[in-house]
Amino acid sequence: MERRQKVYSRHDAKRVIRQRILAGLFATLLGTGVSGCSTTMSDIAGTSIFTGGEWYLAFDVVSIINTDKTLIDHVVSLSTGQDCSTIRKLDGKSYCKKDPVPETPLYCYRTLAAVNCYRTPDPYNTGAQTVDWPPTRSRSL
C-alpha cells in the first residue's frame, strides 16, 4: 500500500511549525507546573496546579493554536471592531486587517443601443427595470 504525504503550502507549513512550537511550550509548561517535589492536599484536589501566570500562558497558547490570536489580540479586536493578530504581524502583515471599502452599487438599465449604468436607481424616473450588468450569469442580454 502506497502512503502519500500531505503537501503543505508555505502558509500552511508556517502554521504547522507554529502549532508544534506552541504545543512544545505548552507541554513544557505542563511539565514544570505538575512536577513538584512536595504534594499538598490542594495539589491533589487540583486547585493550585498552575499559578495565575501559568494559566494565562496556557490559555494564550491554546488561543494561538486555535485562532492565531493571543488573548490580548482578542481584547483589541473586540475594542476596535477589527480583526487584529500578533501572529499576522509576525508574518510581516499589518496587525489589524483593514476592512475592504464597499463598492457603491450600480443600477444598470437597457437602452436602445446599449446598457447604461448609474449610481442612483432610475435617475430619470422612466420606470425601467434594472438588468444584471456586467452579466454574471450565462445568459444573453
Stockholm file with secondary structure:
# STOCKHOLM 1.0

chainA/1-141         MERRQKVYSRHDAKRVIRQRILAGLFATLLGTGVSGCSTTMSDIAGTSIFTGGEWYLAFDVVSIINTDKTLIDHVVSLSTGQDCSTIRKLDGKSYCKKDPVPETPLYCYRTLAAVNCYRTPDPYNTGAQTVDWPPTRSRSL
#=GR chainA/1-141 SS CCCCCCCCCHHHHHHHHHHHHHHHHHHHHHHHHHCCSCCCHHHHHTSSSSCHHHHHHHHHHHHHHHHSCCHHHHHHHHHHSSCBCHHHHHTTSCSBCCCCCCCCCCEEEECSSSEEEESSSSTTCCCCCBCCSSCCSSCCC
#=GC SS_cons         CCCCCCCCCHHHHHHHHHHHHHHHHHHHHHHHHHCCSCCCHHHHHTSSSSCHHHHHHHHHHHHHHHHSCCHHHHHHHHHHSSCBCHHHHHTTSCSBCCCCCCCCCCEEEECSSSEEEESSSSTTCCCCCBCCSSCCSSCCC
//
